[in-house]
Amino acid sequence: MSRLDDAQGRAPVKTDKPWAIFLIFLRLGLTSFGGPVAHLGYFRDEFVARRRWLGEAAYAELIALCQFLPGPASSQVGMALGLSRAGYWGALAAWAGFTLPSALILTLLALGITHGGWALPAGLIHGLKIVAVAVVAQAVWGMARTLCRGPVQVAITLLATAGVLLWPTMGGQLTVMAVAALIGLVLLHNANAAPREGLSIRVSRVAGWLAMAVFVTLLLGLPLIAHYWPDSLTSLFDRFYRTGALVFGGGHVVLPLLQSQVVSTGLLDNDVFLAGYAAAQAMPGPLFTFAAFLGASISGWSGALVCVLAIFLPSLLLVIGVLPFWQRLRGIGRVQAALAGVNAGVVGLLLAALYQPLWTTSILGPLDVLMAVLALMALLFWRCQPWLLVLLGGFCGVLLGA
């Protein structure tokens, strides 16, 4: 089994059952609107602030690690948290709970259950986006208080914010994080940055090597299998596995890769593709569940299942494969200094995302500013649960949009 100790060195908390983890992430999968950065805010409120599964530094460290892996970072963070609480079944439970709601809705939409002009009210979507702004703002504030305690960390955060805003690509994000690590290595060598007992996962190095071997074997072998056995589902599994294994940045970055896999090859009409992508923007949970819409549009329920499993499988294999080795590296003093810079850089990354795209696409007038401030106050001072705030925000958005 595995456990998770928090950043302040408190005693390890009790291991959870997979079904309990599934229910926790199912609620998040139903209420986490706003895209991957907002998801990290919801996760922080649930697992750092409320449940205290880990501390701020350990959480920022986990975000930074997942940013460097291909695949959806927020889903990988969830898998790692589930893995830490209940082993491999916990990782699967966390992924299933967070992914199921939007995957099911998008599958039904693709099969024509909600065709005929149905669409989510624009006011509802707008209200949910305003709530996402407040959730991310709360996460940035809470993490900054813990991870930016000195002038060097504050400077790294501000530089990272500016860098990401000026270079808003995945390459820009990776470069900013690398520079933050270098600054930390040079200037924060006396900082005790990494939590002594951070994300402690009992995955052996043998299991890690095995997971990485499976990852590479599937990446290289699936095209051959699809070539010699050109079954439609085999071909879909190959296409979506390669997409999940090779896309860095997740979220919207996956759009051109998926478009090349299903539209350029003639499997799906471009208008249907864009309609599904627009619907995926309004869903809670990971944007990668857009794969369910595409799979269902091509091969029904079986296609939806195959595509969702294929696009997320690389992420699970990478999390299991990387964490055992990362746990050894993070205990080295120089690595801890680099992590101090990386943690401050993560705060800057979230601060930049709070402005672009969340603020710029969600706050369109003075009334939106007022709603966002009230939502933030409800989180910070009135201890309102995010899922309740989501319901209230959606309701207010519908009323104001009517």
Secondary structure as a PSIPRED ss2 file (coil, helix, strand):
# PSIPRED VFORMAT (PSIPRED V4.0)

   1 M C   1.000  0.000  0.000
   2 S C   1.000  0.000  0.000
   3 R C   1.000  0.000  0.000
   4 L C   1.000  0.000  0.000
   5 D C   1.000  0.000  0.000
   6 D C   1.000  0.000  0.000
   7 A C   1.000  0.000  0.000
   8 Q C   1.000  0.000  0.000
   9 G C   1.000  0.000  0.000
  10 R C   1.000  0.000  0.000
  11 A C   1.000  0.000  0.000
  12 P C   1.000  0.000  0.000
  13 V C   1.000  0.000  0.000
  14 K C   1.000  0.000  0.000
  15 T C   1.000  0.000  0.000
  16 D C   1.000  0.000  0.000
  17 K C   1.000  0.000  0.000
  18 P H   0.000  1.000  0.000
  19 W H   0.000  1.000  0.000
  20 A H   0.000  1.000  0.000
  21 I H   0.000  1.000  0.000
  22 F H   0.000  1.000  0.000
  23 L H   0.000  1.000  0.000
  24 I H   0.000  1.000  0.000
  25 F H   0.000  1.000  0.000
  26 L H   0.000  1.000  0.000
  27 R H   0.000  1.000  0.000
  28 L H   0.000  1.000  0.000
  29 G H   0.000  1.000  0.000
  30 L H   0.000  1.000  0.000
  31 T H   0.000  1.000  0.000
  32 S C   1.000  0.000  0.000
  33 F C   1.000  0.000  0.000
  34 G C   1.000  0.000  0.000
  35 G C   1.000  0.000  0.000
  36 P H   0.000  1.000  0.000
  37 V H   0.000  1.000  0.000
  38 A H   0.000  1.000  0.000
  39 H H   0.000  1.000  0.000
  40 L H   0.000  1.000  0.000
  41 G H   0.000  1.000  0.000
  42 Y H   0.000  1.000  0.000
  43 F H   0.000  1.000  0.000
  44 R H   0.000  1.000  0.000
  45 D H   0.000  1.000  0.000
  46 E H   0.000  1.000  0.000
  47 F H   0.000  1.000  0.000
  48 V H   0.000  1.000  0.000
  49 A H   0.000  1.000  0.000
  50 R H   0.000  1.000  0.000
  51 R C   1.000  0.000  0.000
  52 R C   1.000  0.000  0.000
  53 W C   1.000  0.000  0.000
  54 L C   1.000  0.000  0.000
  55 G C   1.000  0.000  0.000
  56 E H   0.000  1.000  0.000
  57 A H   0.000  1.000  0.000
  58 A H   0.000  1.000  0.000
  59 Y H   0.000  1.000  0.000
  60 A H   0.000  1.000  0.000
  61 E H   0.000  1.000  0.000
  62 L H   0.000  1.000  0.000
  63 I H   0.000  1.000  0.000
  64 A H   0.000  1.000  0.000
  65 L H   0.000  1.000  0.000
  66 C H   0.000  1.000  0.000
  67 Q H   0.000  1.000  0.000
  68 F C   1.000  0.000  0.000
  69 L C   1.000  0.000  0.000
  70 P C   1.000  0.000  0.000
  71 G C   1.000  0.000  0.000
  72 P C   1.000  0.000  0.000
  73 A H   0.000  1.000  0.000
  74 S H   0.000  1.000  0.000
  75 S H   0.000  1.000  0.000
  76 Q H   0.000  1.000  0.000
  77 V H   0.000  1.000  0.000
  78 G H   0.000  1.000  0.000
  79 M H   0.000  1.000  0.000
  80 A H   0.000  1.000  0.000
  81 L H   0.000  1.000  0.000
  82 G H   0.000  1.000  0.000
  83 L H   0.000  1.000  0.000
  84 S H   0.000  1.000  0.000
  85 R H   0.000  1.000  0.000
  86 A H   0.000  1.000  0.000
  87 G H   0.000  1.000  0.000
  88 Y H   0.000  1.000  0.000
  89 W H   0.000  1.000  0.000
  90 G H   0.000  1.000  0.000
  91 A H   0.000  1.000  0.000
  92 L H   0.000  1.000  0.000
  93 A H   0.000  1.000  0.000
  94 A H   0.000  1.000  0.000
  95 W H   0.000  1.000  0.000
  96 A H   0.000  1.000  0.000
  97 G H   0.000  1.000  0.000
  98 F H   0.000  1.000  0.000
  99 T H   0.000  1.000  0.000
 100 L H   0.000  1.000  0.000
 101 P H   0.000  1.000  0.000
 102 S H   0.000  1.000  0.000
 103 A H   0.000  1.000  0.000
 104 L H   0.000  1.000  0.000
 105 I H   0.000  1.000  0.000
 106 L H   0.000  1.000  0.000
 107 T H   0.000  1.000  0.000
 108 L H   0.000  1.000  0.000
 109 L H   0.000  1.000  0.000
 110 A H   0.000  1.000  0.000
 111 L C   1.000  0.000  0.000
 112 G C   1.000  0.000  0.000
 113 I C   1.000  0.000  0.000
 114 T C   1.000  0.000  0.000
 115 H C   1.000  0.000  0.000
 116 G C   1.000  0.000  0.000
 117 G C   1.000  0.000  0.000
 118 W C   1.000  0.000  0.000
 119 A C   1.000  0.000  0.000
 120 L C   1.000  0.000  0.000
 121 P C   1.000  0.000  0.000
 122 A H   0.000  1.000  0.000
 123 G H   0.000  1.000  0.000
 124 L H   0.000  1.000  0.000
 125 I H   0.000  1.000  0.000
 126 H H   0.000  1.000  0.000
 127 G H   0.000  1.000  0.000
 128 L H   0.000  1.000  0.000
 129 K H   0.000  1.000  0.000
 130 I H   0.000  1.000  0.000
 131 V H   0.000  1.000  0.000
 132 A H   0.000  1.000  0.000
 133 V H   0.000  1.000  0.000
 134 A H   0.000  1.000  0.000
 135 V H   0.000  1.000  0.000
 136 V H   0.000  1.000  0.000
 137 A H   0.000  1.000  0.000
 138 Q H   0.000  1.000  0.000
 139 A H   0.000  1.000  0.000
 140 V H   0.000  1.000  0.000
 141 W H   0.000  1.000  0.000
 142 G H   0.000  1.000  0.000
 143 M H   0.000  1.000  0.000
 144 A H   0.000  1.000  0.000
 145 R H   0.000  1.000  0.000
 146 T H   0.000  1.000  0.000
 147 L H   0.000  1.000  0.000
 148 C C   1.000  0.000  0.000
 149 R C   1.000  0.000  0.000
 150 G C   1.000  0.000  0.000
 151 P H   0.000  1.000  0.000
 152 V H   0.000  1.000  0.000
 153 Q H   0.000  1.000  0.000
 154 V H   0.000  1.000  0.000
 155 A H   0.000  1.000  0.000
 156 I H   0.000  1.000  0.000
 157 T H   0.000  1.000  0.000
 158 L H   0.000  1.000  0.000
 159 L H   0.000  1.000  0.000
 160 A H   0.000  1.000  0.000
 161 T H   0.000  1.000  0.000
 162 A H   0.000  1.000  0.000
 163 G H   0.000  1.000  0.000
 164 V H   0.000  1.000  0.000
 165 L H   0.000  1.000  0.000
 166 L H   0.000  1.000  0.000
 167 W C   1.000  0.000  0.000
 168 P C   1.000  0.000  0.000
 169 T C   1.000  0.000  0.000
 170 M H   0.000  1.000  0.000
 171 G H   0.000  1.000  0.000
 172 G H   0.000  1.000  0.000
 173 Q H   0.000  1.000  0.000
 174 L H   0.000  1.000  0.000
 175 T H   0.000  1.000  0.000
 176 V H   0.000  1.000  0.000
 177 M H   0.000  1.000  0.000
 178 A H   0.000  1.000  0.000
 179 V H   0.000  1.000  0.000
 180 A H   0.000  1.000  0.000
 181 A H   0.000  1.000  0.000
 182 L H   0.000  1.000  0.000
 183 I H   0.000  1.000  0.000
 184 G H   0.000  1.000  0.000
 185 L H   0.000  1.000  0.000
 186 V H   0.000  1.000  0.000
 187 L H   0.000  1.000  0.000
 188 L C   1.000  0.000  0.000
 189 H C   1.000  0.000  0.000
 190 N C   1.000  0.000  0.000
 191 A C   1.000  0.000  0.000
 192 N C   1.000  0.000  0.000
 193 A C   1.000  0.000  0.000
 194 A C   1.000  0.000  0.000
 195 P C   1.000  0.000  0.000
 196 R C   1.000  0.000  0.000
 197 E C   1.000  0.000  0.000
 198 G C   1.000  0.000  0.000
 199 L C   1.000  0.000  0.000
 200 S C   1.000  0.000  0.000
 201 I C   1.000  0.000  0.000
 202 R C   1.000  0.000  0.000
 203 V C   1.000  0.000  0.000
 204 S C   1.000  0.000  0.000
 205 R H   0.000  1.000  0.000
 206 V H   0.000  1.000  0.000
 207 A H   0.000  1.000  0.000
 208 G H   0.000  1.000  0.000
 209 W H   0.000  1.000  0.000
 210 L H   0.000  1.000  0.000
 211 A H   0.000  1.000  0.000
 212 M H   0.000  1.000  0.000
 213 A H   0.000  1.000  0.000
 214 V H   0.000  1.000  0.000
 215 F H   0.000  1.000  0.000
 216 V H   0.000  1.000  0.000
 217 T H   0.000  1.000  0.000
 218 L H   0.000  1.000  0.000
 219 L H   0.000  1.000  0.000
 220 L H   0.000  1.000  0.000
 221 G H   0.000  1.000  0.000
 222 L H   0.000  1.000  0.000
 223 P H   0.000  1.000  0.000
 224 L H   0.000  1.000  0.000
 225 I H   0.000  1.000  0.000
 226 A H   0.000  1.000  0.000
 227 H H   0.000  1.000  0.000
 228 Y H   0.000  1.000  0.000
 229 W C   1.000  0.000  0.000
 230 P C   1.000  0.000  0.000
 231 D C   1.000  0.000  0.000
 232 S H   0.000  1.000  0.000
 233 L H   0.000  1.000  0.000
 234 T H   0.000  1.000  0.000
 235 S H   0.000  1.000  0.000
 236 L H   0.000  1.000  0.000
 237 F H   0.000  1.000  0.000
 238 D H   0.000  1.000  0.000
 239 R H   0.000  1.000  0.000
 240 F H   0.000  1.000  0.000
 241 Y H   0.000  1.000  0.000
 242 R H   0.000  1.000  0.000
 243 T H   0.000  1.000  0.000
 244 G H   0.000  1.000  0.000
 245 A H   0.000  1.000  0.000
 246 L H   0.000  1.000  0.000
 247 V C   1.000  0.000  0.000
 248 F C   1.000  0.000  0.000
 249 G C   1.000  0.000  0.000
 250 G C   1.000  0.000  0.000
 251 G H   0.000  1.000  0.000
 252 H H   0.000  1.000  0.000
 253 V H   0.000  1.000  0.000
 254 V H   0.000  1.000  0.000
 255 L H   0.000  1.000  0.000
 256 P H   0.000  1.000  0.000
 257 L H   0.000  1.000  0.000
 258 L H   0.000  1.000  0.000
 259 Q H   0.000  1.000  0.000
 260 S H   0.000  1.000  0.000
 261 Q H   0.000  1.000  0.000
 262 V H   0.000  1.000  0.000
 263 V C   1.000  0.000  0.000
 264 S C   1.000  0.000  0.000
 265 T C   1.000  0.000  0.000
 266 G C   1.000  0.000  0.000
 267 L C   1.000  0.000  0.000
 268 L C   1.000  0.000  0.000
 269 D C   1.000  0.000  0.000
 270 N H   0.000  1.000  0.000
 271 D H   0.000  1.000  0.000
 272 V H   0.000  1.000  0.000
 273 F H   0.000  1.000  0.000
 274 L H   0.000  1.000  0.000
 275 A H   0.000  1.000  0.000
 276 G H   0.000  1.000  0.000
 277 Y H   0.000  1.000  0.000
 278 A H   0.000  1.000  0.000
 279 A H   0.000  1.000  0.000
 280 A H   0.000  1.000  0.000
 281 Q H   0.000  1.000  0.000
 282 A C   1.000  0.000  0.000
 283 M C   1.000  0.000  0.000
 284 P C   1.000  0.000  0.000
 285 G C   1.000  0.000  0.000
 286 P C   1.000  0.000  0.000
 287 L H   0.000  1.000  0.000
 288 F H   0.000  1.000  0.000
 289 T H   0.000  1.000  0.000
 290 F H   0.000  1.000  0.000
 291 A H   0.000  1.000  0.000
 292 A H   0.000  1.000  0.000
 293 F H   0.000  1.000  0.000
 294 L H   0.000  1.000  0.000
 295 G H   0.000  1.000  0.000
 296 A H   0.000  1.000  0.000
 297 S H   0.000  1.000  0.000
 298 I H   0.000  1.000  0.000
 299 S H   0.000  1.000  0.000
 300 G H   0.000  1.000  0.000
 301 W H   0.000  1.000  0.000
 302 S H   0.000  1.000  0.000
 303 G H   0.000  1.000  0.000
 304 A H   0.000  1.000  0.000
 305 L H   0.000  1.000  0.000
 306 V H   0.000  1.000  0.000
 307 C H   0.000  1.000  0.000
 308 V H   0.000  1.000  0.000
 309 L H   0.000  1.000  0.000
 310 A H   0.000  1.000  0.000
 311 I H   0.000  1.000  0.000
 312 F H   0.000  1.000  0.000
 313 L H   0.000  1.000  0.000
 314 P H   0.000  1.000  0.000
 315 S H   0.000  1.000  0.000
 316 L H   0.000  1.000  0.000
 317 L H   0.000  1.000  0.000
 318 L H   0.000  1.000  0.000
 319 V H   0.000  1.000  0.000
 320 I H   0.000  1.000  0.000
 321 G H   0.000  1.000  0.000
 322 V H   0.000  1.000  0.000
 323 L H   0.000  1.000  0.000
 324 P H   0.000  1.000  0.000
 325 F H   0.000  1.000  0.000
 326 W H   0.000  1.000  0.000
 327 Q H   0.000  1.000  0.000
 328 R H   0.000  1.000  0.000
 329 L H   0.000  1.000  0.000
 330 R C   1.000  0.000  0.000
 331 G C   1.000  0.000  0.000
 332 I C   1.000  0.000  0.000
 333 G H   0.000  1.000  0.000
 334 R H   0.000  1.000  0.000
 335 V H   0.000  1.000  0.000
 336 Q H   0.000  1.000  0.000
 337 A H   0.000  1.000  0.000
 338 A H   0.000  1.000  0.000
 339 L H   0.000  1.000  0.000
 340 A H   0.000  1.000  0.000
 341 G H   0.000  1.000  0.000
 342 V H   0.000  1.000  0.000
 343 N H   0.000  1.000  0.000
 344 A H   0.000  1.000  0.000
 345 G H   0.000  1.000  0.000
 346 V H   0.000  1.000  0.000
 347 V H   0.000  1.000  0.000
 348 G H   0.000  1.000  0.000
 349 L H   0.000  1.000  0.000
 350 L H   0.000  1.000  0.000
 351 L H   0.000  1.000  0.000
 352 A H   0.000  1.000  0.000
 353 A H   0.000  1.000  0.000
 354 L H   0.000  1.000  0.000
 355 Y H   0.000  1.000  0.000
 356 Q H   0.000  1.000  0.000
 357 P H   0.000  1.000  0.000
 358 L H   0.000  1.000  0.000
 359 W H   0.000  1.000  0.000
 360 T H   0.000  1.000  0.000
 361 T H   0.000  1.000  0.000
 362 S H   0.000  1.000  0.000
 363 I C   1.000  0.000  0.000
 364 L C   1.000  0.000  0.000
 365 G C   1.000  0.000  0.000
 366 P H   0.000  1.000  0.000
 367 L H   0.000  1.000  0.000
 368 D H   0.000  1.000  0.000
 369 V H   0.000  1.000  0.000
 370 L H   0.000  1.000  0.000
 371 M H   0.000  1.000  0.000
 372 A H   0.000  1.000  0.000
 373 V H   0.000  1.000  0.000
 374 L H   0.000  1.000  0.000
 375 A H   0.000  1.000  0.000
 376 L H   0.000  1.000  0.000
 377 M H   0.000  1.000  0.000
 378 A H   0.000  1.000  0.000
 379 L H   0.000  1.000  0.000
 380 L H   0.000  1.000  0.000
 381 F C   1.000  0.000  0.000
 382 W C   1.000  0.000  0.000
 383 R C   1.000  0.000  0.000
 384 C C   1.000  0.000  0.000
 385 Q C   1.000  0.000  0.000
 386 P H   0.000  1.000  0.000
 387 W H   0.000  1.000  0.000
 388 L H   0.000  1.000  0.000
 389 L H   0.000  1.000  0.000
 390 V H   0.000  1.000  0.000
 391 L H   0.000  1.000  0.000
 392 L H   0.000  1.000  0.000
 393 G H   0.000  1.000  0.000
 394 G H   0.000  1.000  0.000
 395 F H   0.000  1.000  0.000
 396 C H   0.000  1.000  0.000
 397 G H   0.000  1.000  0.000
 398 V H   0.000  1.000  0.000
 399 L H   0.000  1.000  0.000
 400 L H   0.000  1.000  0.000
 401 G H   0.000  1.000  0.000
 402 A C   1.000  0.000  0.000
